[in-house]
Amino acid sequence: MTRSTELFLKAQAVIPGGVNSPVRAFKSVGGTPPFIRSGQGARITDVDGRTYIDYVGSWGPLIVGHAHPHVVEAICRAAANGCSFGAPTEGEVTLANRIIDRFPGMEMVRLVNSGTEAVMSAIRLARGATGRDLLVKFAGCYHGHADGLLVAAGSGLATFGVPTSPGITKAAARDTLVLPFNDLEAAEKLWSERGADIAAVIVEPVAGNMGCVPPEPGFLEGLRRICDVHGSLLIFDEVMTGLRVDKGGAQTLYGIRPDLTTLGKIIGGGLPVGAYGGPRRFMEQIAPSGPVYQAGTLSGNPLAVAAGLATLELLDPPEVYVTLEARTRHLVNGLARVLSENDIPCLTTSVGSMFGLFFTEAAKVTNFAEVSQCDLKRFNQWFHGMLDEGIYLAPSAFEAAFVSLAHDVSLLDETLAKAERVAKRLNS
């Protein structure tokens, strides 16, 4: 029995499912998850001594790689002075300014502890600012596990949300409407009928929780126009895309200015963090400046702030994002070639340093329904084949993958060589 298997059995006795976040349990792909002991650069090592090239990167935040010396040093310096105070610190002000500098629509920002918390708070602010109740989201976009967001579409293009988890009341889901991603026509129809009641629409500008699905041309622009006409707020959930696809996130990449933005992951350099921000006229409605309440004991804690500042410093050089995009394209183009040469139908996507791979004969995928039609059995075979070769991918067909600055071309070519071996086995 491997040490990972032993630990997983022990974990299931004391932790629900043996994991502290569901996808880690490998239920969608089968098998036992490796328990990770350490990470360095673009590689991670499990408790059995196996090393993998990592394309999960702690689900996105490790854009400079694991245990980057500059980030580790910053965390150690901060920890030596105290881990948390529940009181203001200078670093919070510095990080807030660094974030605002990168996102043109932000005049103020509030630090919180997670992406879920950031989204929950931004939605509360949107409702408080507009005096309206309804929220619109898109099927397949994940915005954390707050009750009103764990909903799925019912029958029809625009429906009231249906709870997707026990413990969520119909009342909690009632104020959330669900649309297909990339369907601007459905959005226009919904607002024409209910626009006066809709406080906000929240969207991943690049959907990262159904693989990596880019916005169709005109989709984000259309949402901006609809919100302007009807007085609803446009919320970009950039927890994943913020500082990942561009220096100023997807909003600078696509030239769309949302009313509110939620952030996480990279701004904490791998430590728990979240943030939400926007124009002063909205943000000053947050307590203690205004009546919309939100608080958190560990918000802006010194360790996450230090890790975030150190990471942002490493992302400052103008060539960073050019390099990341070029390396990601090198990888996804190589994967597409390898799979095509072995007669395995596939589609690759990438935006910045995010990428997705879909086992399908379709020319493109634009929404969750289309992603769900992909060959999930083939993905599971691919996942385990790559894992056996020492390539660590997300254990789900519905998750994006990530390239970091630590993934140099030699590592990418090593990945492609191993991918070719896997493809040949799948086609044999």
C-alpha positions, 0 to 999 in steps of 0.5 A: 500500500502506498503512503498516499493510499494509507493517508487517504484511508486515515483521512476518510475517518476524520475528514468528510470524503478524506479531503477539505475540498471535494474535487481533491478526492478524485471522485470524478476521475477515480483512483486515490489522490496523491498526498503532496509533500512539497513543491518547488518551481513547476514540480510537486512531490508526493509522500511516496517520493513521486515527482510531477510537473504541476499544471494545477498550481494550487488551482491558479495562484502560483503563477510564479511557481511553488516556493519562489524564494522571493515569496517565501522570504516575504512570508517569513519576514512577515511571520517573524513580526506576527501572523495576525493582529485584527488591526490595520497594517501598512501592508494592507494599504500598499497591496490595495494601491497595487491592486487599484493600479492594475484594474482601471475601474477600481478606485477602492478595494476591500480585502477578505479571506477567500474568493467565495467571501469576495463574491458574496460581499460584492453581490450584497453590495450590488443589491444594497446599491441598487435596491434590487433583489435578483442576481443573474449568473451563467450555468457552469460558472462557479463563484464559490459556495454561498447558498444563492450561487450553488444553483443550476438552471431549470427548464428553459433558457432563463429560469429561477435557480434550482438548489444543487445541494441539500441545505440550500433553501428554495428561498435562498436560490429564488433570487438567482436567475441562470442563463447559458454562458455566451448567450447574449440573446437570452440575456437581452430577453431576460432583461427586457422582461425583468430588468427593473428587478435585476441588481447585478449579473456576475460572470467569469469573463473567461469561464475557468470552471468548465475547462477554459471557455473564452467569451464569444466576440461581443458577449462581454460588451453586450452584458456591459451595454445591457447593464448600462441600459437597465441600471444593473451592475456588471460584476466580473468574477476575476478570482481566477483570471485576475492577474492571470490572463493579463496584468489587469485581468480579463477586463483589460484584456478585453477592454470591458470595465465592470462595475465591481470586480472580485479577486483572489488566488494570485493576489495572495501568492498562494495564501488564503485571500480575496478582494472586491473593488470598484468605483468609490461611489459603490465601495463607500457604501461598505461599512464602516463608511456606509450601511452595507455590512461586511467584516472579517477577523483575518481579512488583510492578514500580514502573511497573505498581504506579504505573499501577494505583494511579493508575487505582484513584484515578480509580475511587474516586468512588461515581458512577463505576460508575453512570456506566459502566453507564448509558453502556454500556446507552445504547450496547447499547440503541441498537445493538439498536434500530439492528439491529432496525430494519434487520431484522438479528437480534441479541442484546446483553448487558452487565454493568457496562461490558462488553458483547457483540453476537451475531448470532442469533435466539435470545432469549439465549445461555448457553454456548459451544455456543450462542455458536458457533451465532451468525452468524459471517459476519454478525459479520465483515461488521459488524466490517469495516463498523464499522472502515471507519466508524472504530469499533474492535471486537475482531476476533473474535465471541468477545470482549467489548467495553468502555466507558471513562470517556472514552466520553462520550454524544456519542461513543456517539451518534456510534458509533450513527450510524455503526452505523446506516449499517453496518446499512443497508448490510448490509441492502441 
